[in-house]
Each structure stands twice: as structure tokens, then as C-alpha cells.
Amino acid sequence: MPSQLVCRPEQDLPVAVLTVSGTLDHLTGDALGTAVRRSLSVQPARLLLDVTRLRINDPAALTAFGSVVCQAEEFPAVPIVVCGADRPTRQALAAAPDCAGLEMAPDCSRALDDAGAQPGFPGVRVRLRPVPEACRQVRALVAQTCAGWQRGDVSATVALVATELVANVVRHAHTTMEFTLALRDGRLTVAVRDGSRRMPRRLDPGVSEAGGRGLRLVHDLTDAWGVLPVTDGKVVWSQLTTGAAA
């Protein structure tokens, strides 16, 4: 009988909760990765992964599980908390080098209460239409937000990065987008989600070429950037360090 894995989003915001039940093996691992990316793409304050009813019978699947939940480089502003893991799973995750900062909790209810008791991180979220005016709107929003957060030292850089990410949606994706700006531990994360699965590519245009420098600029101005693919589109994000921790 084929393995079955059920990934059910219980809630998305402000804290995402994803319940995973069934058997994880080489056949169902992709489904888990898709579900985790979907929950991360909503850009919650954190993601609680309830694995109380998850069975991992294959040691190779346990390694795959660790690679899915410890992908901090894919969307670094969203911590993942693994809830209700059995002892072998906890030990395997604790031993994985990429999972050094991974949080674990005995159960999801307690973790959700703890998340609600913690002070929220500053963030703004706005939906934009794929029109040239969106670039002007996002520049004004970034300037106002950075001033309110007393991050004027990086306001111009963040505005430039945000403009490039939004402009890429206007030029190429042609879909409604969701722009997010978040501040956590002295790091600003800029993210734009659109409805196109076309992946962006960083180009290296010649001196005489007029365009194609947008993502090169994002790469040069930020500490990190990346793309989080989801079934209905993607999230392009970038992150840079500011002068002080929030």
C-alpha cells in the first residue's frame, strides 16, 4: 500500500500552524517540502510544525525531514518550531549541523501560547497592482516605515531594493503582488510575493546594455537574497543588517 502524508494548514497568521500526519518516506517527502514552503510564503511571525502524528520509518526520510525544516537560507525571517516530535526525530534534528538554531517544543498548543506571549516584530504588509505606480508607492512606504523604526541609515538602500523587486513583478510577472517589510534582530527583510512561477535570473549585461541589472543590484546591496517557490507563484526576498537590533 502506498504511503500517505497529510499536511493541513491550521492557520496562517500571525503564527502559522501546519499539522503533518501519516508516513514520511522517499515518496511523500516532496509533499512535506511543498507544504512547508506554502506556509513560509505567507510570511508569518513563525511556523509551528506539528509532527505529533507523523511516522518516519526510513532513516533516509529522517535526513530528508531535517533538510526540509532546516532551510533557514530559503526564508530566513521565519523561525520554524517543530512540535511533538518523538525522541529519534528530536535526536536526529539536534545532530544535524544545519539545524543548530531549530526550536523544538513538546506540543503545539504550548508553543502557540508561547508565541502569542512574545512581543511581535515590526512589519508592514500591503497588496499592490502590477502597474508602474507601484514602484513609487513602495518607495514612499519604505521611507515612512524606516523613519518610524529609526532605520534612516538604510532607508535609501531598502527603497532601492524594494523598487527593483516590485519592478520585476511589473515587468515580468504581471500579477497582483504582496509586499512585506519586516524587522527582526536588527535585520530588515524585504519580500515580494507574486502569482507567477517564472523564476527570476540574475543577469550580467554588458556595459552598452540598458537593462538587466535589477537582481545584480539586489545581490550587491544586500546580505542575502533568494527565491521561495510555491505552487501558485513565488516569493523573492532580500535581507540586510541595520545599525541596531529591534
Secondary structure as GFF3:
##gff-version 3
##sequence-region A 1 246
A	DSSP	beta_strand	5	11	.	.	.	ID=ss1
A	DSSP	beta_strand	15	24	.	.	.	ID=ss2
A	DSSP	alpha_helix	29	41	.	.	.	ID=ss3
A	DSSP	beta_strand	46	56	.	.	.	ID=ss4
A	DSSP	alpha_helix	59	69	.	.	.	ID=ss5
A	DSSP	beta_strand	80	83	.	.	.	ID=ss6
A	DSSP	alpha_helix	87	95	.	.	.	ID=ss7
A	DSSP	three_ten_helix	97	99	.	.	.	ID=ss8
A	DSSP	beta_strand	103	105	.	.	.	ID=ss9
A	DSSP	alpha_helix	108	117	.	.	.	ID=ss10
A	DSSP	beta_strand	123	128	.	.	.	ID=ss11
A	DSSP	alpha_helix	133	148	.	.	.	ID=ss12
A	DSSP	alpha_helix	155	168	.	.	.	ID=ss13
A	DSSP	pi_helix	169	173	.	.	.	ID=ss14
A	DSSP	beta_strand	177	184	.	.	.	ID=ss15
A	DSSP	beta_strand	187	194	.	.	.	ID=ss16
A	DSSP	alpha_helix	214	221	.	.	.	ID=ss17
A	DSSP	beta_strand	224	230	.	.	.	ID=ss18
A	DSSP	beta_strand	233	241	.	.	.	ID=ss19
###
